[in-house]
Amino acid sequence: MIETFLNILPAVQVIFKLGYEPQPHHFREATDEQYKQLHASGFDTSSKLYIIEPDDDKYLTEETLVVSEEEKHGLLEAKKVIENYCDKSEKSFASYDEKLRHVTKLLPSVFTENTPYKASHLRVIGRDEDE
C-alpha cells in the first residue's frame, strides 16, 4: 500500500494542484511534428508522449501539457485512489472539487502541500481557560 502511494504521489499532487480530474480520453499521443518540437525542446522522445487535452477550458494554459506513458498511467491510477476514498465514504459528491476536498481530509498533508486543497490535520481538542 505504501509503495502504491509513493509511486503515485507526484500524480496525486498534480491532481490537487490543478483540481483536475484526468480522463483517458484527455490524453492524445503527440503527432510526429510535436515529437520533433518536443525533442528540440529537450524532451526524451524515446517513449510515447501524450498531450493532455481536457474537456474544460479552465484547465487550458498557454503551455501544452505533455506527459509520458508512465505519467499518464500515474494520473489515471491517482484518480482511482481518489475515487476509492470517495466510494468508501458512501457520500454523494456534486463535483470533483467536492471529492478532492473530502479526500484532502483523509490523506497525509504531503499529498496536498502547496495546492489549493491544503488542509491542516491539526485540531485544537481542548484549552484551559487559565492559559
Secondary structure, DSSP 8 states (H G I E B T S, - for coil): -HHHHHHHHHHHHHHHHHT----GGGEEE--HHHHHHHHHTT---SS-EEEE--SSGGG--SS--EEEHHHHHHHHHHHHHHHHHHHHHT---SSHHHHHHHHHTTS-GGGTTTSTT-----------TT-
